């Protein structure tokens, strides 16, 4: 049976700022992240590593939704643990943007120093 297109982008390509270096010294920067499902967010909560350290939730969650990274055959928690900090932050931000698209980025300017920057603005009624 042929799949119908429903107009929902479920996979998002990305390029890591630094890249993951595997045990052979190969740099992997291009990847794909898919939309998270409910089980992607629920299952890690049962993991003993998350119970011992809540920060590990991010590692497990990203390992579930990053489906491709360079030529690696498997993206797992070890892969995510081996990322440079800048790449981890990049993937966390990407995860938030694709899974919570109702958040809006708005250009603002500091009234004191006139510096321009962007902020995330929650929709009305949310905090």
ABEGO torsion letter per residue (X at the ends): XBBBBAGBBABBBBBBAAEBBBAAGBBBABBBBBBBBAAAAAAAAABAAAAABAAAAAAAAAAAABABBEABABBBAAAAAABBAAAAAAAAAAAAAAABAABBBBBBBBAAAGBBBBBBBBBBGBX
